Amino acid sequence: MIFNSIPITRLAASLAAAMDVPAPEQAEEPLPLIETLVKDHCRSDKAEKMLLFCPDAIGQWLVQKYTMDFAPVLRYTQLQIPFVSAFPPVTPVNFASIFTGAQPNVHEIRRYEKKLVTIDTLFDAFARAGKKTALVAIKDSSMGTIFAGRNIDYYIEPDDPNDIDGAATTLKALELLEKRKPDYDVIVVYTMKYDDSIHATHPESAKSLHAMKSHNLQFEMLARKTAEVWAGYDTFLGYITDHGIHADHHSNDGILKDRDGRGNHYADIPEDMNVTHFFGIQPAEK
């Protein structure tokens, strides 16, 4: 298994360009692949609405091994891009890199810490362009913490241990889409039940795989709802994760770390660093 070659830091500028918005100030170059997707499928040559679904820790090897479980995602997307995460492959580091387009030495989250991102972000770029944006996240999660204080609307849901599907943020996003008051241009939805499950059990436990499948179905639910309520707009859909995972039998140097097989993500190995993102366009109805 080898490392992917496209850094996750090229995503922020690509998402900004999709909506014809200037990129965050320190973002790396956008990807022509995403530009082509938009030009080929949007009737207006740009995305007018955007829904970004951000499940935590869905590594690329899960997509490769359990491909049919990703059918709900594949059904609503036309493009897959293999990215390599920033190191270390932990949530605050990588969502900071995704939404700033910058490496950890630039956005200054270099380890697992829920520290406020102080440089320019995609949320700031959208706000400057007048795009009404909502972030739906779990209370005390990295996504609900490191991007605080932006000119966006925040919907912070409780972390219910009985919610085995991790559906709380999806249900809130569906509610926002249905009400359309306010009528958002961008909705970002974060869920983390798969990541919770792999740490409590292991990456391929029944509990973990249930959460993974649930996240994929949640994306499908959101895609169906956007097709309904944003039918008159060119809509961009993204399924965007932060890092992969492994069963914790080894450290970076290959020496056994512990033998319980629980899920983890800290190592400079393809299992932790390789992710696949999915992108789709729902063209505006004629």
C-alpha positions as CSV (number, residue, x, y, z in Angstrom):
1,M,0.0,0.0,0.0
2,I,1.4,3.4,-1.0
3,F,0.6,7.0,0.0
4,N,-1.7,9.1,-2.2
5,S,-0.1,12.0,-3.9
6,I,-2.7,14.8,-3.7
7,P,-2.5,16.8,-0.4
8,I,-5.8,17.4,1.5
9,T,-4.7,21.1,1.6
10,R,-5.8,21.6,-2.1
11,L,-9.4,21.1,-1.2
12,A,-10.3,24.6,0.3
13,A,-9.4,26.5,-2.8
14,S,-11.2,24.0,-5.0
15,L,-14.4,24.4,-3.0
16,A,-14.1,28.2,-3.1
17,A,-13.6,28.1,-6.8
18,A,-16.6,25.8,-7.3
19,M,-18.7,28.7,-5.9
20,D,-16.8,31.3,-7.8
21,V,-15.4,32.7,-4.5
22,P,-11.8,33.8,-3.7
23,A,-9.9,31.2,-1.8
24,P,-8.8,31.5,1.8
25,E,-5.7,33.7,2.0
26,Q,-3.2,30.9,2.6
27,A,-4.8,28.1,0.7
28,E,-2.8,25.9,-1.7
29,E,-3.7,25.7,-5.3
30,P,-7.2,24.3,-6.4
31,L,-7.6,21.1,-8.3
32,P,-8.5,21.2,-12.0
33,L,-10.5,18.0,-11.5
34,I,-13.1,19.7,-9.3
35,E,-13.2,22.7,-11.7
36,T,-13.9,20.4,-14.6
37,L,-16.7,18.7,-12.6
38,V,-18.4,22.0,-12.0
39,K,-18.0,23.3,-15.6
40,D,-19.3,20.0,-17.0
41,H,-22.4,19.7,-14.9
42,C,-23.5,23.1,-13.6
43,R,-25.9,24.9,-15.9
44,S,-24.6,28.2,-14.5
45,D,-20.9,27.2,-14.7
46,K,-20.7,27.4,-10.9
47,A,-22.2,25.9,-7.8
48,E,-25.0,28.1,-6.4
49,K,-25.5,25.9,-3.3
50,M,-23.2,23.5,-1.5
51,L,-23.7,20.7,1.0
52,L,-20.5,19.3,2.6
53,F,-21.0,16.1,4.7
54,C,-18.0,15.4,6.9
55,P,-17.9,12.0,8.6
56,D,-14.9,11.4,10.8
57,A,-12.2,8.8,10.1
58,I,-13.6,7.1,7.0
59,G,-10.2,5.8,5.6
60,Q,-9.7,5.0,2.0
61,W,-9.2,1.3,2.7
62,L,-12.8,1.1,4.0
63,V,-14.0,2.4,0.6
64,Q,-11.8,-0.2,-1.2
65,K,-12.8,-3.1,1.1
66,Y,-16.5,-2.3,1.6
67,T,-17.2,-0.6,-1.7
68,M,-20.9,-1.7,-2.0
69,D,-21.6,-0.1,1.4
70,F,-20.7,3.2,-0.3
71,A,-23.4,2.8,-3.0
72,P,-25.5,5.5,-1.4
73,V,-22.6,7.9,-1.8
74,L,-21.6,6.8,-5.3
75,R,-25.2,7.2,-6.4
76,Y,-25.1,10.9,-5.9
77,T,-21.6,11.7,-6.9
78,Q,-19.6,11.7,-10.1
79,L,-16.0,12.2,-8.9
80,Q,-13.8,10.4,-6.4
81,I,-10.4,11.9,-5.5
82,P,-7.7,10.1,-3.4
83,F,-6.2,12.6,-0.9
84,V,-3.3,12.2,1.6
85,S,-4.0,13.7,5.0
86,A,-1.8,16.1,6.8
87,F,0.4,14.7,9.5
88,P,-0.4,13.8,12.2
89,P,-3.7,12.2,11.0
90,V,-5.9,13.4,13.8
91,T,-9.2,15.3,13.5
92,P,-8.3,19.0,14.4
93,V,-5.2,19.0,12.4
94,N,-6.9,17.7,9.3
95,F,-10.2,19.6,9.3
96,A,-8.1,22.7,9.9
97,S,-6.1,21.8,6.8
98,I,-9.2,21.0,4.8
99,F,-11.0,24.3,5.6
100,T,-7.9,26.6,5.5
101,G,-6.1,24.9,2.6
102,A,-2.9,25.2,4.7
103,Q,-0.4,22.8,6.2
104,P,-0.3,22.4,10.0
105,N,2.8,24.6,10.3
106,V,0.7,27.4,8.8
107,H,-2.6,27.0,10.6
108,E,-0.7,26.0,13.8
109,I,-2.6,23.0,14.9
110,R,0.1,20.4,14.9
111,R,-1.2,17.8,17.3
112,Y,-4.5,16.7,18.8
113,E,-5.7,19.9,20.3
114,K,-9.0,21.7,19.8
115,K,-7.4,25.1,19.4
116,L,-9.1,28.0,17.5
117,V,-7.9,28.4,13.9
118,T,-6.8,32.0,13.6
119,I,-5.9,32.2,9.9
120,D,-8.4,32.7,7.1
121,T,-10.8,29.8,6.4
122,L,-13.3,28.7,3.9
123,F,-16.0,29.8,6.3
124,D,-14.5,33.3,6.2
125,A,-14.2,33.3,2.4
126,F,-17.9,32.3,2.0
127,A,-19.0,35.0,4.5
128,R,-17.0,37.7,2.6
129,A,-18.7,36.7,-0.6
130,G,-22.2,36.9,1.0
131,K,-22.8,33.2,1.2
132,K,-25.1,32.3,4.0
133,T,-23.4,29.4,5.8
134,A,-24.3,26.9,8.5
135,L,-22.0,24.6,10.4
136,V,-23.8,21.7,12.1
137,A,-21.5,19.8,14.5
138,I,-21.4,17.8,17.7
139,K,-20.9,19.6,21.1
140,D,-17.2,19.8,22.1
141,S,-16.1,18.2,18.8
142,S,-13.1,19.6,16.9
143,M,-15.4,20.9,14.1
144,G,-17.6,22.6,16.7
145,T,-14.6,24.2,18.4
146,I,-11.7,25.1,16.1
147,F,-13.9,27.2,13.7
148,A,-15.7,29.2,16.3
149,G,-16.3,33.0,15.9
150,R,-16.9,33.1,12.2
151,N,-19.7,35.1,10.5
152,I,-21.7,31.9,10.1
153,D,-24.6,30.2,11.9
154,Y,-23.7,27.4,14.3
155,Y,-25.9,24.4,15.2
156,I,-24.3,22.4,17.9
157,E,-25.9,19.1,18.8
158,P,-25.5,17.1,22.0
159,D,-23.3,14.0,21.8
160,D,-25.9,11.3,22.6
161,P,-24.3,8.0,23.5
162,N,-27.5,6.2,22.6
163,D,-27.4,7.6,19.1
164,I,-25.6,4.6,17.5
165,D,-26.1,6.0,14.0
166,G,-24.6,9.4,14.7
167,A,-27.7,10.9,13.1
168,A,-28.2,14.1,15.2
169,T,-26.4,16.5,12.9
170,T,-28.0,15.0,9.8
171,L,-31.4,15.4,11.3
172,K,-30.7,19.0,12.1
173,A,-29.4,19.7,8.6
174,L,-32.5,18.1,7.1
175,E,-34.6,20.4,9.3
176,L,-32.6,23.4,8.0
177,L,-33.1,22.3,4.4
178,E,-36.8,21.8,4.9
179,K,-37.5,25.1,6.6
180,R,-35.3,27.2,4.3
181,K,-35.5,30.0,6.9
182,P,-32.8,31.1,6.6
183,D,-32.2,29.8,3.1
184,Y,-28.5,28.7,3.3
185,D,-26.1,28.8,0.5
186,V,-23.7,26.4,2.2
187,I,-24.4,23.8,4.9
188,V,-21.5,21.8,6.5
189,V,-22.5,18.7,8.4
190,Y,-20.1,16.9,10.7
191,T,-20.7,13.5,12.3
192,M,-18.3,11.3,14.3
193,K,-20.0,8.1,15.4
194,Y,-17.7,5.9,13.3
195,D,-14.6,7.4,14.9
196,D,-16.2,7.0,18.4
197,S,-16.9,3.3,17.6
198,I,-13.5,2.4,16.3
199,H,-11.8,3.8,19.4
200,A,-14.3,1.8,21.7
201,T,-14.0,-1.4,19.7
202,H,-12.0,-1.8,16.4
203,P,-12.4,-0.5,12.8
204,E,-14.3,-3.5,11.5
205,S,-16.4,-4.4,14.5
206,A,-20.2,-4.7,14.0
207,K,-20.7,-1.5,15.8
208,S,-18.1,0.4,13.8
209,L,-19.4,-0.9,10.4
210,H,-22.9,-0.1,11.4
211,A,-21.8,3.5,12.0
212,M,-20.0,3.7,8.7
213,K,-23.0,2.4,6.8
214,S,-25.2,4.8,8.7
215,H,-23.0,7.8,7.7
216,N,-23.3,6.8,4.0
217,L,-27.1,6.6,4.3
218,Q,-27.1,10.0,6.0
219,F,-25.3,11.4,3.0
220,E,-27.9,9.9,0.7
221,M,-30.7,11.4,2.8
222,L,-29.1,14.8,2.6
223,A,-28.5,14.5,-1.2
224,R,-32.2,13.6,-1.7
225,K,-33.3,16.5,0.3
226,T,-31.0,19.0,-1.5
227,A,-32.4,17.7,-4.8
228,E,-35.8,18.5,-3.6
229,V,-35.4,21.9,-1.9
230,W,-32.6,23.2,-4.0
231,A,-33.9,21.9,-7.3
232,G,-33.7,25.4,-8.9
233,Y,-30.0,25.7,-8.2
234,D,-26.8,24.1,-9.3
235,T,-25.8,22.2,-6.2
236,F,-22.4,20.9,-5.2
237,L,-22.3,17.8,-2.9
238,G,-19.1,16.7,-1.0
239,Y,-18.4,13.7,1.2
240,I,-15.3,14.8,2.9
241,T,-13.4,13.0,5.7
242,D,-10.3,13.9,7.6
243,H,-8.1,10.8,8.0
244,G,-8.0,7.0,8.0
245,I,-7.6,4.5,10.8
246,H,-5.9,1.2,11.7
247,A,-6.2,-1.6,14.3
248,D,-3.7,-0.6,16.9
249,H,-1.1,-3.4,16.7
250,H,1.9,-1.3,15.7
251,S,3.6,2.1,15.9
252,N,5.4,4.1,13.2
253,D,8.5,1.9,13.4
254,G,6.5,-1.3,13.1
255,I,7.0,-2.3,16.8
256,L,3.9,-3.7,18.5
257,K,2.2,-1.1,20.5
258,D,-0.7,-3.0,22.0
259,R,-2.5,-6.1,21.1
260,D,-6.1,-5.3,21.7
261,G,-6.8,-4.3,18.1
262,R,-8.7,-1.2,18.9
263,G,-9.0,1.5,16.3
264,N,-6.6,4.4,16.3
265,H,-5.0,7.0,14.0
266,Y,-1.7,8.6,14.7
267,A,0.8,6.9,12.4
268,D,2.5,7.9,9.2
269,I,1.1,4.9,7.4
270,P,-1.2,4.7,4.4
271,E,-4.1,3.2,6.5
272,D,-4.2,6.4,8.5
273,M,-3.1,8.9,5.9
274,N,-5.1,7.9,2.7
275,V,-8.7,9.1,2.3
276,T,-11.1,9.2,-0.6
277,H,-13.5,12.2,-1.1
278,F,-16.6,12.1,-3.2
279,F,-18.0,15.0,-5.1
280,G,-21.2,15.4,-7.1
281,I,-23.2,18.0,-8.9
282,Q,-27.0,18.2,-9.0
283,P,-27.7,20.5,-11.9
284,A,-30.5,23.1,-11.7
285,E,-33.7,22.0,-13.2
286,K,-34.5,23.6,-16.5
